[in-house]
Amino acid sequence: MALGKDYATQQCSIARALEIVGERWTLLVIRDALYGVRRYNDFLVHLGIPRAVLAARLQTLTAEGILEKRRYQQSPPRDEYVVTERGIALWPTLRSLGLWGREHLGEARLRYFLHAQCGTELGPYGECPACATVVPVGDVLMTPGPGLDPDPADPVSRALLKPRRLLRPIEADGIGADEAPEGAGGAGSA
């Protein structure tokens, strides 16, 4: 019996959400977009995803209003994909899934997520324990952890080795990366 492609018989908001974000690769495309990846070739290189799959995922995410397609070059025409408010709203889900994976699958610490304003590591719900506030995604500073390969092969991974705020566009050569606040260079629990 063939596996169905939807959850038509489910009366459940989780099932409806999975219709949009539940396909393989989709959450990783959204994760990368939150990290600042915007260009098709950068998604392709960083994820190692087949071209047809990436094109389909970007088309779906754009149609669903999670990403917005913007022209950045006229000749030849080239577009980038920018996270919308609807896509930003998926950050807590991705953060929780990452924490779950690290805790239950024994993953090494790959990244720290800090409040850019004060350098404090975020709590499990995206809150800053020092400031007693939920940190907006644009104010989250991502820094590398000890589990990341210090010499990755692809330029996107190399750019993501530098401390940077989420949502800020990356360039494959690392231009646009932010500096960590004083004392925030990966401090926090491992």
KAUR-V642908 format. One record per helix or strand of 3 or more residues. SS is the DSSP state (helix for helix, strand for strand). FROM is the first residue (numbers start at 0). TO is the last residue. If there is no record, write none. Layout:
SS_FROM_TO + SS_FROM_TO
This chain:
helix_12_20 + helix_25_34 + helix_39_46 + helix_50_62 + strand_66_72 + strand_77_82 + helix_84_87 + helix_90_104 + strand_110_114 + helix_136_138 + strand_139_143 + helix_154_158
